């Protein structure tokens, strides 16, 4: 599938501010499931420095830094991407202990996956939510603790039984809050999916990117969020609980990380006492071929 994507962001500040170093994660990942054919990043302000960086989770990003003051920053990226995975189930189990839940991985892989195995911990939620753990255990029992069946059952359960909403701003809700309310945006249901997987020993991480599929709660294309799960013999495989499907060639990955903040399309801050800011954005996506 060929994607042509234009993503623009427009940051405005009440008065001139100093921009701190900025991490831009707007370069699609290149791996066995997708390849980048063209990429053009434009900025309204010329940075003092701009370098490509490979982050710990393998995301290819651009680090920018500026000197002087700025009252408006416009960022526009145009890209062309080819997605390659037409069959999301084209893999085999290469490790017997990953067939059944709770999953265990080979020792070397467990060390590499440690941050994707640890349940989330925030001030508002203890390290493991009992409610999410019990819910995941029930879904696992529904499929006789088969790990492959569990992933699709989990994605389908969230898709069918939750109320999906568009929420353009704000941090993801905690997995417990999403489960309790049975309501959430794509980033909320992705976080719940990840937590449920981790409760069953599956390594899972947060993904941001684009999708050709248009959820009914969204009136126009938005940045999308879903999850990836590590499967011995299959590697990282995507699951989209807001759409209830295993990810094939209809999604474009920008970044993936065990912490959702490290998969944000842009991370940065500014210095300006009491200065408020606004952000406008637009995504134009064409898919076909």
N, C-alpha and C positions, 0 to 999 in steps of 0.2 A: 504494500500500500504506500502510495506517495502522499506526503503531507507538505503543504506550503503554509507557513505560519508567520504572522506578523504580530508581535507582542510589544505594545508601547506602554510606558509608565511615565507619569508626569507628576513630579514632586514640587509643591509650592510651599514657600515659607513666608510668614507674616512680614519678616524683614531679613536682611542678609544674615546667614549663619556660616559657621565653619563645618564642613563635612568631614567626618571621621573616615578612616579607611573602610572601604565598602567591598563586600564579597558578592559577585554577580554570578548566579547559577542559572544562566539562560543559554547554556550550550548543551544541546541534547547529548545524552550518553551514546557512546559507540561500543557495541558488543555484538554478540551473535544474533541479537533480536532486532537491531536497528543500526542504520549507518547514516551519518551526516553527509549530505551532498553539497550543501552551501550554507554559509552562515555570515551575517553581516551585522555588527553591533555599532550603533551610532549614539553619540552623547552630545547634548547641547553645550556642555562645558568640557573643555579639554583637560584631561587629568594630568597631574604632575607625573604620575607613574601608572603603568598598566602592565601587569604580567600574568601569564597563565600559571595556575597552581593546581596540583593534584591533591585533593583533600584525603583525610584518612579513610573515608568510606569509598574512595575511588571516583568521586565526582570531579569532573574537569570544570574548573571555575576560573573566573578572571578577578584578580584583586586590583582595585583602583584606589588611588589616593590623590587628594587635591590640595592646593594651597590657595590662600585668599578666601574671600567670602563669596557666598552664592545665595541667591534668593529663589532660584528655580532650576531644577535639573530634569531634563527630559532624556529618557532612555528608550531606544527603539531597536529591536532585533528582528531581522528577517531571516528565515531559515527554511531549508528544504530537507526533508528527512524521508528515508525509505525504511518502512518497517518490514521485517522479514519472517516473523513467526506466524504462520497460518494455522498451525495446530498447537494449542497450548498444552496438549497432553502427550507430546512426542518425547517421552522420557521413560526411564526404567528405574526401579529401586536398585541401588548398588550397595545398600547397607541394610541388612535385615531388620535391625532394631529401629529403623525409621518407618517400617510398615505399620506398626501398631502404636497406639497412644497409651500412655505418654511416650513421646519419642526420645530416643537417646542417639547422639551422634558419635562418630569416632573421636578419640581424645584430641587429636590435632585440630579437627574441625571445631570441636567444642571451645577450644581456646580462642580460635579466630572469631567465633560467633558469639562470644560472651555477652557483648553489649546488646545483641539482638535476642538474647534469651532471657535477660533480666526483666521482670515485670516493671511497669512504670511506677515512679514514686514522685509525688508532689505534696505540697503542704496541705492540699485539699483532699488527698487520697492516700491511704497507707500503701506500702509497696505492693501488696496483693489485695485486690478487692474480693472479699468472700463471695459476693453476689456474682461477679463476673466469673470467678473460678467454678462456682456451682453450675452456672448456666453453661459454661463450656463443657463441663463434665457430662451434663445431660445430653448435649448435642453429640458428644463423643459416643455416649452409650447408644444413641439413636442409630448410629452406623456401625455398631459392634467394634468400636475403637479402631476402625480402619483410617489411617492418617489421610490418605488421598480422598476418600469419601467425605471425611470430616471437613476438609477445606471447602469443598463445593457446598456441602450442607450448611456450613456456617455462612458463606456468602449468600446463599439462597434465603436462609432464615432472616438475615438482616434486610435483604432486599424486599422480601414479601411482607414481613411483619412489623417493619419500622416505618414511621412517617418521615419522608425525606424532604428537606427544606433547603432553600438557597440562603446562605448566610455569608455575604461577601467579606465581612470583617471579623476580627477577633481570633483569639487562641482557640484551639480545639477544646471541646468539653472533655472532662475526664471520662474514661470508659464507663465507670459506674453511673455517672450522670446520664450518659447516652442510653445505657441499658435501662435505667430507671424510668426515663421519660419516653423511651422507644421513639425518639425523635432526634434528627441530627442532619447536618450538612455532610458532604462527602468526607471532609477531614475528620469529623466526629466518628462516623461509622468506620473509617479506616483505622482510627486509634482503638476502637472497640474490637475490631477484627484482630488487630495485632496483639492486644492484651489476651484475648481468648486463645489465640495460638500459643502464646508464651506460657499460659497456664497449663497447656498440654505438652510442653517441652519442645515446641516448634519454634525455630528461630524466625523472627519476622521483623520487618522494618517498614518505615513510612516512605511513600513515593509521591513526588509531585511531578506534574507534566500536563499533557493535553490528551483529550479523547475525542474521537469522531462521533461517539455516541452522545446523544443529547438528552440528558435526564429531563423529565417533564417539569421538575421544579425550577429549572434554569431556563430563562428566556433567551439567553445568548451564550456564546462560548465563554467559558471561564477557565481559569487554571483549575485543574482537577487533582484529586488525591485518591490514592488507593494503597494497597499493601503488596509487599513481596515476601514470600516464604522460601526458606532455603531447604531444598530437597536433595539428599545425596543421590547422584545419578541424573538429576535434572537441573541443579544449580538454583539460582534465584528465579522464582516463578511468580508472576503477578496475579492477584485476585482483587476484583473490584466489588466490594460488598454493596455499594450504592446502586450498582447496576446488576448485581447478582450473577457475575460471570468470571470465568478464568480469562486472563488477559492474553490476547493474541496480537494481531497486527493493527488493531484499532486504537491503540494507545501509543503515545510518544513520551518516553521517560526523560525528564530533565535531571532529577537528582533523587537519590535514595539514601536514607540514613536511619539508624535506630532511634534517634531523637528528631522529631519533626522539625525543630528549629534549624537543623543542619541540612534540611532539604528545601528550605525556603528559597524562592527564586532570587531574593536579594536580602542581604543582611548588612546592617550598618546603622549609624546614629549620627547626630549632629550636635554641635555646641551653640547654644543661643538661649540665654536665660529668659524663661517665660514665653518663648516663641512657639506658636502653634504651627502645625503643618497639615497639608492635605495631600491626598494621592488620588489621581484619576488614572484609569488604565483601560486598555482596549485590546482584545484578542480577536484576530481575524484568522480563521482556520478553513482551509480547503483540503479535502481528502478525496482520493480516487486513484484509479489505475492499479 
